[in-house]
Amino acid sequence: MRYQFQSEHGNVSFKPKFFTEAIKVLIWINIGLFILKELSASQVDLARLFGLSPNMVWPMIWQPVTYMFIHGDIFHVLINMFVLWMFGSEMESIWGRTEFLRYYFLTGVGSGLIWLLFNIAQPYSVLIGASGAIYGILLAYGMMFPNRTVYLYFLIPIKVKWFVIFLGVIAFVSSLNNYSNISHITHLSGMVIGFIYLRYYRRWKDMKFSIHKQLEEFRISRTTRKKQQRMKMQRKVDQLLDKINKVGYEKLTEEEKDLLYKASQDFSRGREKD
């Protein structure tokens, strides 16, 4: 089988302040499965079982998810987890655990499925590694903090936006080469899916929230206005009842009688609804 990994040499310097909950779990699962893979190599090929392969994705329908947690060698898993920790921790702290995991699996699973489409003609190829999701996170970080500075190889300062653009160009150009054991098409797909999601889907969610908020404010305003009108009507009715107690119903004007009748109808309808 021809295995395709999703990492290449390169480092970025950054010092996140903490491990967030989802990041912690993802890192432990990836490292744990890597250790298990190495220990059980003589008995079972976990990359073949959990990696993504056009030849085996049916009936092994879990592969589009599980391939993200299997890595080829120690460098492969460590560099992916290192970048996930560096950039993912802050993204999770901003988005929250649920939204972060949704984005992580969307870009990871989505880029794997795109790789699958491009490799239908190579049924024995196997894709492993989390870099589709990692590149999606890098893209998100670049969109959120474009002018922050990171250090390539811990030495060369570069703004995040140029760093992400550089990675995207490298992934695009490299994806045209089918002879590499690094899946550049997965890198590029993770970034494209992430861009579409952040640029359009999340904007649509914000728009829906804004519309819902305006409708809710209109409903509350309308309810408040009705309550104010009802209280105003109640005060008028109380004044008319006081007048009736003093001079009798026959002393009311026709306008006051009509007002009293309409108020009784309105209050009656209100009690029926309650």
N, C-alpha and C positions, 0 to 999 in steps of 0.2 A: 504493500500500500504506500501511496505517496502522502505523507503528512504535511499539512500546511500550518505553520505557526503564525501568530499574530503580533510578534514583537520584533523590534530591531534595536541595535545598540543606540544609546542616547540617553542622557540624563537631564533632568531639570531640577534646579535647586529651589526648595521651598520648605518652610517650616510650619506646618499646621499645628495649632495649639492643642488639639485633642483628637481622640478617636471617637467618632460618632457611632451610634448603635448599629446601624445597617452596615457601615464600613467594617466594623469589628467582626460582625457575623460573616460577611462576604469573604474577608481575608482568612478567617479561620477555616471556613468551608474549603476554599481553594487550596490552602496549605495542607489541610487534613487529607483531602483527596489526592494531592500530589504525593504525600508520604505513603498513603495506602496504595497508590498506583505503583510506586517504586518497590514496596514490600511484596506486593502480590504479582509482580511482573512475570514470575515463572509459572504461575497458576492461571492467571486471567489477564487479558489485555483490556484494561479499563478504557483506553483511548478508542479501541474498536467498539466497545460496548456503549460508551457515553459520548464519544465524539460524533460529529455530524458527518454522515456519509450518504451520498445519493443512492447507494446500493442497499443501505440498511435502515434509512429513515422510516421506511415502512416494513415491518410493523413496529419498529422502535421509535414511536412517536414522541418520546421524551427527548430525543437527541437535540432538537433546536434550542432546548433550554440547558440541558446538561453539558453540552459541548463547551459552554462558557466556564465551566468549573474544572476542566481537565487541561493540564499543561504538559509540554514536552520535556523540559529539563528545568533544573534549578534556576537558571538565569531567566527563563521564560516566565515562570511563576513569580519570581521576586520582583522583576522589573514591572510587571503588570500590577502587582499588589502595591508596589512603591508609588506608582503614579496614581492608582486608585486612592491611596491614603492621602497623597499630597493635595490632589485637586477635589476628590470626592467628599472629603470631610467638610469643607466649607460649603459645598453645594447642598449637602444634606442638612447642615445647620440652617441654611436659608430656606430651602424648600420644605423641610420636614421629611421624616422617614418614608412615609407612604408615597409621596410624590417623587422622591429620589429613587426609590425602588421601581416605581412605574417607569420612569425614564430609563433607568439602567437596563431593565429587561426589554423595554421597547427597542432600544438601540441595539442591544445584544442579540435578541432573538431576530429582530428585523434584518440586521446585517447578515446573520447566519442564513436566513431564508434567501436573501439576494445572492449570497455565495452559492447556495444550492442551485439556483436557477442557472447560474453561469457555469456550473460544473456537472450538469446532467450528463454530458457526454463523457465524463470521467468518473464512472460509477465507483471506482475503488479509492478515490481520493477521500481523505478524512480531515475535517477541520476541527481544531482544538484551540482553546484559549479565550480569554475575556476581552481581547483588545477591541472588538467591535464596540462593546459598551464603553471601554476606556476612552476610545477616540470620541465617542459621543459626549462623554463627560468633559473632555478637553475642549470640545467645541462649545459646550454650554458655558464653561468657565471663561473662554475667550470672549463670548458674547456678553457675559455679565461684567467681566473685569478686563476690558480690552487694553487698558493702559498700564496695567500692573507689569512689573518686571520679573522675569524668571531668568535663571542662569543655565544655559546649555553646558553640559559637562561640568557644572559647578563653577564655570569660569566666564562664559560669554554672556553678558547681559542682553536681553532682548524682550521687547514688549510682548505680552501674551497674544495680542491680535496678530502680530507678524509671525509668531511662533506657530499659531494654529493654522494660519494661511500657508506657511511653509510645509507643515505636516500634510495639509490637504493636497497641495501641489505634488509633493513626493508620492503620496498615496495614489493620486490620479495617474501620474506618469508611470509609476511602478506597476499599477494594475494592468497596464498594456503588455506587460511581460508575463507570460504564462509559465515561465521556467523557474521562477523563484519558489522556494519552500515557505515564503512568507505571504500570507493572504492579504495583499494590499487592497483588493476589492472589498474585503471586509472592513478594513480601516476606513476607506472612503465611504462605504455604505453607512457605517455608524455615524459619521459626521453629517452626511446628507439627511439621514432620517432625523437626527437630532436637530438639525437646522429647520427642517420642515415643521417638526413638532413645536419647537420653541417660537418660531416666527409666526406660525399660522394657528395651530391648534390651541396653544396657550393664550394667544391673542383672542381667539374665538371664545375661550372660556372666560376671559376677562370681560369681553363684550356681553356675554350672556349674564355674567354677574352684574354688570352695570345696568342692563335692561331689567333684570329681576329686582335690583335695588330701587330703580326708578318706579317700577310698578308697585312695589311694596310701599314706597313713600307716598305714592298717589293714593293707595288704598287706605293707609293710615290717615292721610290728610282728609280723605273723603269721610272716613268714619268719625274723625274728630269734628269735622264740619257738621255732620248730621247730629252728633251729640250736642254741639253748641246750639243748633237750631231747635233741638228737642227741649233743651233746658230753657231757651228763650220762650218757646211755646208754653212750657210748663208755668213759667212766671206769669205770662199773660192769663193763662187759665186760672191760676191762683187769685189773680186780681179780680177776674170776673166772678169767681166763686164768692170772694169776699163781698163784692157788690150785690150778688144775689142774696146773700145772708142779710144785707142791710136793707135793700129796697125791693127785693123779689125779682123773679125771672122776667116778669112782664115789663119791667122797667129797662131791660137791656135793649139796645138798638139792634136793628136787623143785622148790621155788620158784626156786632158782638155775638149775636146768636149764631151766625154763620161760622164765626171763628171758633166758638165753643163746640159746634157740631163737627167741624173738620178735625179739631184736636181730639175729640172722643174717637173718631174714626182712626186717626193715626195711632193713638195709644192702644186701641183695640188690635190693630194689625201688628204692632210691636209685641204685644203679649202673646199672640198666636205664633209668631216666629220663635220667640223664646221657648 
